Amino acid sequence: MKIAMMTNNYLPFIGGVPISIQRLSDGLREEGHEVTIFAPTYKEQADDHNIVRYHSLIKGIVNGASVPNSFDRRIEQEFVKGGYDVIHVHHPMMIGWTAAWLSRKYDVPLVLTYHTRYEQYLHYIKASCFQGAVPLYMKSYMKFCDMVLAPTPLMQKYLYQIGCNAPVRVLSTGILDDSFRADENAALALRKGFLQNCGKNAKYLFCTVARLAKEKNLEFLFRVLAERKRAKGESDFCLALIGEGPEEKHLRKLAVRLDLEKEICFVGRMPNAEIKNYCHASDLFLFSSLSETQGIVLLEAMAAGTPVLAVRATGVSDIVVDGVNGFMTDVSETEFGEMLDNVLNNPRGHLKQGALDTAGRYQVRDIARCAAEYYMAAVTAHEYQNAAGTENFLLHKISGIL
């Protein structure tokens, strides 16, 4: 098949959607399909023949992101040359409407992946008044789609609840084979270095990977760890915090205010290929986000054999199974802290194996094969709808004559 992937953001911008697109595209190509990614331009970018870069209105905003110009004529020009069998769009706004227009104009099936609960990000534009408008907008947009893909079963259920009329199928982001091969020596060196820096009594290393932003709920995690230190009268842990974002300055100040400046290590941005070593070096992967649609970082931690302790939320509940690969708690600092103590005081070998088993069900090649099957189903459904529409039109004309 020839697939046009359309997105508002892509590499070198680092985020869950670009990573998902890259992995799915690579997996599909390995299966023999042709994939072209339509993505905006950035200040610094490494391109190949599989990427069509369209114009950006603004480059280099927060974390190097761009504001794309989804009306760039190059999008249609390059699309027409491609002769695509299906359009797979990854955003319902901006490029989403361009994709819907191209779908209608050139009679090509349209598939949408709903990556993000957009209403959970309205605090960035101070638009909480639009909280209820987001589901209505999504319901309206999905009428143009032949199929909608959800990262998890809970997201699939949500899309049906808000009134999606298109078929909704589950397609998760895949895990690379390399994620399962941590460097033991590198992990051991990381563990030793972190614990030594955190003090002579530090014996537990925790890790988390998150954008340093409000929706990741990191203040919750900081307060849990501060209470653990206070209750024990000493520090017995270190947290490797991997990521960057707009809240970094605030979080650094909070760490000092909570007397955690030694225990919380702000690692910053880290190449994805190296994160597995940090996870493998850790006793637990701690996760406090309430805004995940899938929680790909949880699966990557599990691929490194690291159990997860997380706050119960959409995207988390589909992956973490209590007592199998980790544990979940409600948004309660007391409950989370008690569960952390309980997990550390009991054997974790079965949790490590459970984590590996869970991650093994999300390998890229399997996800790509599943995606190809969904595309074929969307093509078939699109052709059937066209045939049904033609038949209804002819019946209407004939009945009018008779």
Helices and strands as residue ranges (DSSP letters): E 2-6, H 16-30, E 34-40, E 51-54, E 56-59, G 62-64, E 66-68, H 73-82, E 86-89, H 95-106, E 110-113, G 118-124, G 128-130, H 133-141, G 142-144, E 147-150, H 153-161, E 168-170, G 177-180, H 184-198, E 204-209, G 214-216, H 218-232, E 237-242, H 248-257, E 264-268, H 272-281, E 284-287, H 296-303, E 308-311, E 326-329, H 333-344, H 349-359, G 360-362, H 364-401
